[in-house]
Amino acid sequence: SSAGDAEPTSRQEQPAAEDAAFISIQAFPALLDLPQDLEVSKVSCGSRHTAIITRGGELYTWGWGKYGQLGHGDNASSDQPRRVEYLVAEGQRAEEVVCGPWTTYVCVLE
């Protein structure tokens, strides 16, 4: 009976369990290696996610993504910075970023 219960439960609860583990691990500031050649010009921290803008106007986000606040078109969390490809595809340059508790506001130039 235990094995039968474990299979569906792990499928349904795995993302929540991963988010909870991720959030609890990041309780204190930590050094982070960014991709090569990135020069950071702006940074903002939400309650559980972080965003940076590079000198070239690219936006990178990481952290808790349950509400889509990372801007990657999904609700996945990430412990590594990922470039927001939507802005690149639209030819937009990020100028300012402000992370709220569950949101991210970005001012862009076209």
PLY file of the C-alpha trace (Angstrom):
ply
format ascii 1.0
element vertex 110
property float x
property float y
property float z
element edge 109
property int vertex1
property int vertex2
end_header
0.00 0.00 0.00
2.86 2.41 0.78
4.44 2.06 -2.65
1.09 2.66 -4.37
0.54 5.84 -2.34
4.04 7.17 -2.90
3.94 7.20 -6.70
1.03 9.63 -7.31
1.99 11.75 -4.30
5.56 12.27 -5.54
4.31 13.35 -8.96
1.84 15.89 -7.59
3.88 17.23 -4.68
7.38 17.16 -6.15
7.37 20.79 -7.45
6.08 22.11 -4.12
8.68 20.04 -2.25
11.44 21.36 -4.50
10.29 24.96 -3.98
10.16 24.49 -0.20
13.64 22.96 -0.13
15.03 25.68 -2.38
13.57 28.51 -0.32
14.77 27.11 3.00
18.30 26.56 1.65
18.60 30.23 0.59
17.97 31.71 4.03
21.27 33.65 4.10
23.19 35.70 1.52
25.55 33.67 -0.63
28.08 34.41 -3.36
26.79 33.62 -6.83
28.75 32.95 -9.99
27.16 34.75 -12.93
27.69 33.73 -16.55
30.97 34.98 -18.04
31.39 38.60 -19.07
28.23 39.85 -17.35
28.59 43.29 -15.83
25.70 44.00 -13.48
24.28 47.53 -13.48
21.08 47.05 -11.43
19.81 44.48 -8.92
16.55 43.98 -7.05
15.46 41.34 -4.56
11.91 40.15 -3.90
10.91 38.05 -0.94
12.14 34.88 -2.68
13.55 35.89 -6.06
16.24 38.15 -7.48
16.67 40.06 -10.74
19.66 41.79 -12.30
20.12 44.00 -15.32
23.41 43.88 -17.18
25.17 46.89 -18.66
23.95 45.60 -22.03
20.31 45.81 -20.91
19.67 42.09 -20.47
17.49 40.88 -17.60
18.43 37.78 -15.59
16.22 36.31 -12.86
16.33 33.42 -10.43
14.71 32.15 -7.24
11.13 31.17 -6.52
8.97 31.26 -9.65
5.59 29.93 -8.50
3.69 32.99 -9.77
5.65 33.48 -13.00
7.62 36.35 -11.48
10.87 35.17 -13.09
9.53 36.04 -16.56
10.44 32.79 -18.29
6.90 31.90 -19.35
6.49 29.20 -16.71
6.17 28.81 -12.94
9.47 27.01 -12.46
11.93 28.00 -9.76
15.63 28.26 -10.55
18.71 28.48 -8.37
20.76 29.71 -11.34
20.38 33.07 -13.12
18.53 32.72 -16.43
18.25 35.39 -19.10
14.69 36.53 -19.82
14.57 35.62 -23.50
11.28 37.40 -24.17
12.96 40.80 -23.91
15.75 39.72 -26.26
13.23 38.35 -28.79
11.24 41.61 -28.68
14.36 43.75 -29.07
13.81 45.39 -25.71
16.50 46.68 -23.38
15.84 46.51 -19.62
16.51 49.83 -17.88
15.08 49.37 -14.38
13.84 46.40 -12.34
11.93 46.23 -9.07
11.04 42.91 -7.47
7.94 42.79 -5.28
6.95 39.91 -3.00
5.50 37.84 -5.91
6.04 40.14 -8.87
8.76 41.71 -11.00
8.38 45.14 -12.65
10.68 45.97 -15.54
11.07 49.27 -17.38
12.28 48.63 -20.93
13.37 50.61 -23.99
12.35 49.39 -27.43
0 1
1 2
2 3
3 4
4 5
5 6
6 7
7 8
8 9
9 10
10 11
11 12
12 13
13 14
14 15
15 16
16 17
17 18
18 19
19 20
20 21
21 22
22 23
23 24
24 25
25 26
26 27
27 28
28 29
29 30
30 31
31 32
32 33
33 34
34 35
35 36
36 37
37 38
38 39
39 40
40 41
41 42
42 43
43 44
44 45
45 46
46 47
47 48
48 49
49 50
50 51
51 52
52 53
53 54
54 55
55 56
56 57
57 58
58 59
59 60
60 61
61 62
62 63
63 64
64 65
65 66
66 67
67 68
68 69
69 70
70 71
71 72
72 73
73 74
74 75
75 76
76 77
77 78
78 79
79 80
80 81
81 82
82 83
83 84
84 85
85 86
86 87
87 88
88 89
89 90
90 91
91 92
92 93
93 94
94 95
95 96
96 97
97 98
98 99
99 100
100 101
101 102
102 103
103 104
104 105
105 106
106 107
107 108
108 109
